[in-house]
Amino acid sequence: MSQSQVSFREKVGYSLGDVAANLVFQMMMIFQLKFYTDIFGLDGAVAGSVLLIARIVDAFVDPAVGIITDRTQTRWGKYRPWVLWTAIPFCVFYVLAFWNPGIEDKGLVALYATISYVLLMTMYSFNNTPYSALGGVMTGDIRERTSITSIRFVGSTIAQFVVQGLTLPLVSKFGGEDEGKGWFCTIGLYAAVCLVCFIVTFLSARERIAPPPQQEMNIRKDVKELITSVPWRAMFILTLFVFITLAMWGSAMSFYFQNYVDQTALFDFLNRLGLVKPEGEGAVLLTTFNLIAHSESDAYAIGFSLFNMVGALVQFAGVVLLSNFLANRYGKKATFIVCLSLTAIFTAMFWLPGPEDVTSMFILCVLKSLAYAPTVPLLWAMIGDVADHIEYVNHRRATGFCFSGVVFALKAGLGLGGAFAGLILSAFGYASGSGLLQSAEAITGIRLVGSLVPAVLFAIGVVALCFYPITKQFNEQMQAELADRRSKVNKES
């Protein structure tokens, strides 16, 4: 096997790190805002502010992590050991962020939510930034890098399926009438899986690309080369708006299914699918994961879980079948632009179905997930290309610092998306608390946050992509020259 090739076993081992990261990320994206409003009982604006404050406090962490990891020197490499070192504290803070300590004072609840969320996000930086950078130094081969990220995001889609599809049924199964206990047990289970995945990733992955040997460590140059890089700025803006949108839409859809969708129509839809009184061997599996709707009161939890599972399965198929094919044939940039544009269109169309038109909602879910799927692995592969572009132009490489800026954009988008969703819901009069009847104005706010607003934000990401200069042809030329440079350095050494 050549230096640029990576075994399938190593790719799978690396992908488990993203399984772990997405057991956390998907939970924050889909359920964090709803957990704050319905379990902690915080007002939507207050819950959104918690997410926003955490983003501001965390703003200085990501660049620092990039600088620290780029300067780490161990026998395991620069980035790989951080996946192991941060595994246990990451899992502990994950549990604390979704634990209801039973505090009555809402001010103290907001303070606890802010501190626990900041701690979780800080550890996310120290874990996910080096993990992402690790994918950028496992190989310099374009096709291998796309393959690594495609398998990585097969893993992330599995985690998405689990979190979005099984969380509410598991919360109900573990907690019964005690929702707090259900959340604690469910998150504890996810955290245990995360720990195992991080350890396997550390044992599996290898670093193959190192900075040029003559490179001096200079923070000022790292910062200058990063912020003056046109492709990096394009990817920063793209990542920011894509994850603002994903967090906003993901948060909104749980409210959408609970408050806008007609529960009788949803229950009838589930009945037609055999999820009310299932028969045969499949009934045992559905019962195990509590995926059976016994009455209309179960329709929201089962229906929303099914909606998410359908989206995850379609996205999984799209990643496996389309991503590599489209990227290798048309290039990452062209594929991303077309697919993200279609995603924006299908997202906007969620404004159209009436409360009883459940079938149309699921059809739109399939179309949106299929359109978005090819972009999922391309984002991180393109950031790896950006790190190569900076080395190509400046003869210096700071992979961790390059990825840290984009991880900051991701986390800022996650916080801002949740914050904007909470603020919009509050502005439209959403009443915080589990199971409360919402006004017509609040329902309108929920529909906007689940359709037209995120569609516009996706469109901004499309515009940012138009300024990304690394086309397929340019990338092939750049990688060939970088490979030649590295070969000469290896011969000289």
C-alpha positions in Angstrom: 0.0 0.0 0.0 1.4 3.4 -1.0 1.9 6.3 1.5 -1.2 8.0 0.1 -3.5 5.0 0.5 -5.5 4.3 3.6 -7.0 0.9 4.4 -10.7 0.4 4.7 -10.2 -0.8 8.3 -8.5 2.5 9.2 -11.2 4.5 7.5 -13.9 2.7 9.5 -11.9 3.2 12.7 -11.6 6.9 12.0 -15.3 7.2 11.2 -16.2 6.0 14.7 -14.9 9.3 16.1 -17.6 11.0 14.1 -20.2 8.5 15.4 -19.3 9.7 18.9 -19.2 13.4 17.9 -22.6 13.1 16.3 -24.2 11.4 19.3 -23.5 14.7 20.9 -23.9 17.1 18.0 -27.2 15.8 16.8 -28.6 15.9 20.4 -27.6 19.6 20.7 -28.9 20.4 17.2 -32.3 18.7 17.6 -33.1 18.6 21.3 -31.1 21.2 23.2 -33.5 24.1 22.8 -36.5 21.9 23.4 -34.8 20.4 26.5 -34.3 23.9 27.9 -37.8 25.1 27.2 -39.8 21.9 28.1 -37.6 20.2 30.8 -35.8 23.2 32.4 -38.9 25.4 31.7 -36.9 28.3 30.4 -38.5 30.9 28.1 -37.6 30.5 24.5 -35.7 33.8 24.4 -33.8 32.9 27.6 -33.0 29.4 26.2 -31.8 31.0 23.0 -29.7 33.5 25.0 -28.0 30.6 26.9 -26.9 29.2 23.5 -25.8 32.5 22.3 -23.8 33.4 25.5 -22.1 30.1 25.3 -21.0 30.9 21.8 -19.5 34.2 22.8 -17.6 32.7 25.8 -16.4 29.9 23.6 -15.2 32.2 20.8 -11.6 32.2 22.0 -11.4 28.4 22.5 -11.3 27.1 18.9 -8.3 29.2 17.7 -6.4 28.3 20.8 -7.1 24.6 20.3 -5.8 24.9 16.7 -2.6 26.6 17.8 -2.1 24.1 20.6 -2.7 21.0 18.5 -0.5 22.2 15.7 2.4 22.5 18.2 1.7 19.1 19.9 4.5 16.6 19.4 4.0 13.0 20.5 4.9 9.6 19.2 1.3 9.3 18.2 1.3 12.5 16.1 -0.1 16.0 16.6 -3.9 15.5 16.5 -4.6 11.8 17.2 -3.7 11.8 21.0 -6.2 14.6 21.7 -9.0 12.2 20.7 -8.0 10.0 23.6 -7.1 12.6 26.1 -10.4 14.4 25.9 -12.6 11.3 25.7 -13.6 10.9 29.3 -14.2 14.6 30.2 -16.2 15.1 26.9 -18.5 12.3 27.9 -18.9 13.6 31.5 -19.8 17.1 30.3 -22.2 15.6 27.8 -24.2 13.9 30.6 -24.2 17.1 32.7 -25.5 19.3 29.9 -28.7 17.1 29.7 -29.1 16.5 33.5 -31.9 18.3 35.3 -30.5 19.0 38.8 -34.0 19.9 40.1 -33.3 23.6 40.7 -36.4 25.7 41.2 -35.1 29.2 40.6 -35.1 29.9 36.9 -32.2 32.2 37.1 -30.0 29.5 38.7 -31.4 27.0 36.1 -30.2 29.4 33.3 -26.8 29.7 35.0 -26.5 26.0 35.3 -27.5 25.5 31.6 -25.0 28.1 30.5 -22.0 26.7 32.5 -22.7 23.1 31.5 -23.2 24.0 27.9 -19.9 26.1 27.8 -18.0 23.2 29.4 -19.5 20.8 26.8 -18.6 23.1 23.9 -15.1 23.7 25.2 -14.4 20.0 25.3 -16.1 19.6 21.9 -13.4 21.9 20.6 -10.5 20.1 22.2 -11.9 16.8 20.8 -13.4 17.6 17.5 -10.9 20.1 16.1 -7.9 17.7 16.3 -10.2 14.9 15.2 -11.2 16.8 12.1 -7.6 17.9 11.4 -6.6 14.2 11.7 -8.7 13.5 8.6 -6.7 16.2 6.7 -3.3 14.6 7.4 -4.2 10.9 6.9 -3.5 11.2 3.1 -3.0 13.9 0.4 -4.7 11.9 -2.3 -7.9 13.6 -3.5 -10.0 10.4 -4.0 -8.7 8.8 -0.7 -9.6 12.0 1.2 -13.1 12.0 -0.2 -13.4 8.3 0.6 -12.3 8.9 4.2 -14.9 11.6 4.7 -17.6 9.6 2.9 -17.1 6.7 5.3 -16.8 9.1 8.2 -20.2 10.5 7.3 -21.7 7.1 6.9 -20.8 6.8 10.6 -22.3 10.2 11.4 -25.5 9.3 9.6 -25.8 6.2 11.8 -25.5 8.4 14.8 -28.0 10.8 13.4 -30.4 7.9 12.9 -30.0 6.8 16.5 -30.3 10.2 18.1 -33.1 11.6 16.0 -35.0 8.3 15.7 -34.6 6.6 19.1 -34.0 9.4 21.6 -37.7 10.2 22.4 -38.7 6.5 22.6 -35.7 5.8 24.8 -36.5 8.7 27.1 -40.0 7.4 27.5 -38.9 3.8 28.0 -36.2 4.7 30.6 -38.1 7.4 32.4 -41.8 6.7 32.1 -43.5 9.6 33.8 -40.2 11.0 35.0 -38.8 12.7 31.9 -35.7 13.9 33.7 -34.7 10.4 34.6 -35.4 9.3 31.0 -33.1 12.0 29.6 -30.4 11.2 32.1 -30.4 7.4 31.3 -30.6 8.0 27.5 -27.6 10.4 27.5 -25.7 8.2 29.8 -26.1 5.3 27.3 -25.0 7.6 24.4 -22.0 8.8 26.4 -20.8 5.2 27.1 -20.9 4.5 23.4 -19.0 7.7 22.7 -16.2 6.7 25.0 -15.7 3.3 23.2 -15.8 5.0 19.8 -13.1 7.6 20.7 -10.8 4.9 22.0 -11.2 2.8 18.8 -10.5 5.9 16.6 -7.3 6.6 18.6 -6.1 3.1 18.1 -7.0 3.0 14.4 -6.0 6.2 12.6 -2.5 7.3 11.5 -1.0 10.7 10.6 0.9 10.7 7.3 1.3 14.4 6.3 3.6 16.6 8.3 4.4 20.3 8.0 7.4 21.1 5.8 10.5 20.3 8.0 11.9 23.9 7.6 8.6 25.5 8.8 9.0 27.8 11.7 6.2 28.0 14.4 4.8 31.5 14.0 1.3 32.3 15.2 1.2 35.7 13.5 1.9 34.0 10.1 -0.6 31.3 10.8 -3.3 33.9 11.4 -2.4 36.1 8.4 -2.3 33.2 6.0 -5.6 31.9 7.3 -7.6 35.1 7.1 -6.1 36.1 3.8 -7.0 32.7 2.2 -10.0 33.2 -0.1 -11.0 29.5 0.0 -10.8 29.4 3.8 -13.1 32.5 4.1 -15.6 31.0 1.7 -15.7 27.7 3.7 -16.0 29.7 7.0 -19.1 31.5 5.7 -20.5 28.4 4.2 -20.1 26.4 7.4 -21.5 29.2 9.6 -24.7 29.5 7.6 -25.2 25.8 6.9 -25.0 25.0 10.6 -27.1 28.0 11.7 -29.7 26.5 9.3 -29.3 22.9 10.4 -29.6 23.9 14.1 -32.6 26.2 13.4 -34.5 23.6 11.2 -33.6 20.7 13.5 -34.8 22.5 16.6 -37.9 23.8 14.8 -39.1 20.4 13.5 -39.7 19.0 17.0 -41.9 21.9 17.8 -43.5 21.6 14.3 -44.5 18.0 14.9 -45.7 18.5 18.4 -47.7 21.8 17.8 -48.5 22.2 14.1 -49.1 18.6 12.8 -52.5 17.3 13.5 -52.0 14.5 16.0 -55.1 12.5 14.8 -53.8 12.6 11.2 -50.3 11.6 12.4 -51.7 8.7 14.4 -53.7 7.5 11.4 -50.5 7.8 9.2 -48.6 5.6 11.8 -51.5 3.2 11.8 -51.3 2.8 8.0 -47.6 2.0 8.4 -48.3 -0.7 11.0 -46.9 1.2 14.0 -50.0 1.2 16.1 -50.7 -2.6 16.4 -47.7 -4.3 14.7 -47.7 -8.0 14.2 -45.0 -10.6 13.6 -41.3 -10.6 14.5 -40.9 -6.9 13.8 -43.3 -6.1 16.7 -40.7 -7.3 19.2 -38.0 -4.9 17.8 -40.5 -2.0 17.8 -41.5 -2.8 21.4 -37.9 -3.0 22.5 -37.2 0.5 21.3 -40.7 1.8 22.3 -41.6 2.6 18.7 -45.3 1.7 19.0 -48.0 4.3 19.2 -50.7 3.1 21.6 -52.8 6.2 21.4 -52.8 9.7 19.9 -50.8 10.9 22.8 -47.9 8.8 21.5 -48.2 10.2 17.9 -45.7 13.1 18.3 -42.9 11.0 19.8 -43.3 8.1 17.4 -44.1 10.3 14.4 -41.2 12.7 14.9 -38.8 9.8 15.5 -40.0 8.1 12.3 -39.6 11.3 10.4 -36.0 11.6 11.5 -35.2 8.0 10.8 -36.6 8.3 7.3 -34.4 11.3 6.7 -31.3 9.6 8.2 -31.8 6.5 6.1 -32.2 8.5 2.9 -29.2 10.6 3.8 -27.2 7.4 4.5 -28.1 6.1 1.0 -27.3 9.4 -0.6 -23.8 9.6 1.1 -23.0 6.0 0.1 -24.4 6.1 -3.5 -23.9 9.6 -4.6 -21.3 11.6 -2.8 -18.1 9.9 -4.2 -19.6 9.5 -7.6 -20.7 13.1 -8.0 -17.6 14.6 -6.4 -15.2 12.6 -8.6 -17.1 13.3 -11.7 -18.1 17.0 -11.3 -15.9 18.1 -8.5 -16.7 19.0 -4.9 -17.6 22.7 -5.5 -20.1 22.1 -8.4 -21.7 19.1 -6.5 -22.1 21.2 -3.3 -23.6 24.2 -5.1 -26.3 22.2 -6.9 -27.2 20.0 -4.0 -27.3 22.8 -1.4 -29.5 24.9 -3.8 -32.0 21.9 -4.0 -31.9 21.6 -0.3 -32.9 25.2 0.1 -35.8 24.7 -2.2 -37.2 21.6 -0.5 -36.7 23.2 3.0 -38.8 26.2 1.9 -41.5 23.9 0.7 -42.2 22.7 4.3 -44.3 25.9 4.6 -46.9 24.4 2.2 -48.3 21.2 3.8 -51.4 21.7 6.0 -51.6 20.2 9.5 -53.2 17.0 8.2 -51.0 16.5 5.2 -48.5 14.2 6.9 -47.7 12.3 3.7 -46.4 15.5 2.0 -44.2 16.2 5.0 -42.6 12.8 4.7 -42.1 13.2 0.9 -40.4 16.5 1.5 -38.2 14.9 4.1 -37.1 12.3 1.6 -36.4 14.9 -1.1 -34.5 17.3 1.2 -32.4 14.5 2.8 -31.5 13.1 -0.7 -30.5 16.6 -1.9 -28.4 17.4 1.1 -26.7 13.9 1.4 -23.9 14.4 -1.1 -22.8 17.6 0.6 -22.3 15.9 4.0 -18.9 14.4 3.5 -17.7 17.1 1.1 -17.5 19.9 3.6 -14.6 18.4 5.6 -12.9 17.1 2.5 -13.0 20.6 1.1 -11.5 22.1 4.3 -8.7 19.5 4.0 -8.2 20.9 0.4 -8.0 24.4 1.9 -5.2 23.4 4.3 -3.4 22.0 1.2 -4.0 25.3 -0.6 -2.5 27.3 2.2 0.6 25.1 2.1 0.6 25.3 -1.7 0.6 29.1 -1.7 2.7 29.8 1.4 4.9 26.7 1.8 3.7 26.5 5.4 1.0 24.2 6.9 -1.1 24.6 10.0 -3.8 22.0 9.6 -5.2 22.2 13.1 -5.5 26.0 13.0 -7.2 25.8 9.6 -9.8 23.3 10.9 -10.2 25.1 14.2 -11.6 28.2 12.5 -14.2 26.1 10.6 -15.1 24.1 13.8 -15.6 27.6 15.4 -18.0 28.5 12.5 -19.8 25.1 13.0 -20.2 25.7 16.7 -21.2 29.4 16.2 -23.7 28.2 13.7 -25.0 25.6 16.1 -25.4 28.2 18.9 -26.8 31.0 16.7 -29.3 28.6 15.0 -30.7 27.5 18.3 -30.6 31.1 19.6 -32.4 32.5 16.6 -35.0 29.7 16.7 -35.6 30.4 20.4 -35.9 34.2 19.9 -38.2 33.8 16.9 -40.5 31.4 18.8 -40.5 33.7 21.8 -41.3 36.7 19.6 -44.3 34.8 18.2 -45.5 34.0 21.7 -44.4 30.4 22.2 -45.5 29.2 25.7 -42.7 27.3 27.4 -43.5 24.0 29.1 -44.2 20.5 28.0 -47.6 19.9 26.4 -49.0 23.5 26.5 -51.5 24.7 23.9 -49.9 27.2 21.5 -51.5 30.2 19.9 -52.0 30.7 16.2 -49.2 33.3 16.2 -46.8 30.8 17.9 -47.7 28.2 15.3 -46.8 30.6 12.5 -43.5 31.2 14.1 -42.8 27.5 14.3 -43.7 27.1 10.6 -41.4 30.0 9.6 -38.4 28.6 11.6 -39.1 25.2 10.0 -39.3 26.4 6.4 -38.7 29.8 4.9 -36.2 31.3 7.3 -33.7 28.3 7.0 -34.2 28.2 3.3 -32.9 31.8 3.0 -29.9 30.9 5.1 -29.1 27.9 3.0 -29.1 30.2 0.0 -26.5 32.4 1.6 -24.3 29.3 1.9 -24.7 28.8 -1.9 -23.5 32.3 -2.5 -20.4 31.8 -0.4 -19.6 28.6 -2.4 -19.5 30.7 -5.6 -16.4 32.4 -4.3 -14.6 29.1 -3.4 -11.8 28.9 -6.0 -10.6 25.3 -5.7 -12.2 23.6 -8.7 -11.7 19.9 -9.6 -9.0 20.8 -12.2 -7.1 23.2 -10.0 -7.2 20.7 -7.1 -5.7 17.9 -9.2 -2.9 20.3 -10.3 -2.3 21.5 -6.8 -2.1 18.0 -5.3 0.3 16.8 -8.0 2.7 19.7 -7.2 2.4 19.2 -3.4 3.1 15.5 -3.8 6.2 16.3 -5.8 7.4 18.8 -3.2 6.9 16.2 -0.4 8.7 13.5 -2.4 11.7 15.8 -2.9 11.8 16.6 0.9 11.6 12.9 1.8 14.5 12.1 -0.6 16.6 14.9 0.8 16.0 13.7 4.3 
